[in-house]
Amino acid sequence: MNYDIKGVFIRPLGGNGIFDGYGLKHYKGKIRGELNDAYGPSGIVGKLNTKEGQMVFDKRYLDRTDKIKYLFEKNKQGIWVGGYNFGEIFSGEAFCEGIVTGESLNLIGRKLQGQGECLQLVQMNGLKEC
């Protein structure tokens, strides 16, 4: 089964970054594929448990060797809420929506329209400001 995600990561020094991944491979609890954001393409490898609402993956930009760890839990509204950690360098909050490829991304299935829309989504999900 393929899985699509689109979301926002909150940068520790302010601002936000938008990421998306389409056609991620989800098989026997594992997930792998490619994400894209303002910093470029990255590969992910991890675990996705849709029944228990947990998603964990390591992200590595294609031109780097270090990894960023992401951890999400699905909230009652169906949004994956969590964060990321890049060792001792930085960490922050993140949230995304994920669906089976071919279904409609309801909440954030379009490009976020700047800081205002990000703030609205962040406040709806109880995270810090963008």
Secondary structure, DSSP 8 states (H G I E B T S, - for coil): -EEEEEEEEE-TTS-EEEEEEEEEEEETTEEEEEEEETTEEEEEEEEEETTTTEEEEEEEETT-S--EEEEEEE-TTS-EEEEEEETTTEEEEEEEEEEETTS--TTT-S---HHHHHHHHHHHTT----
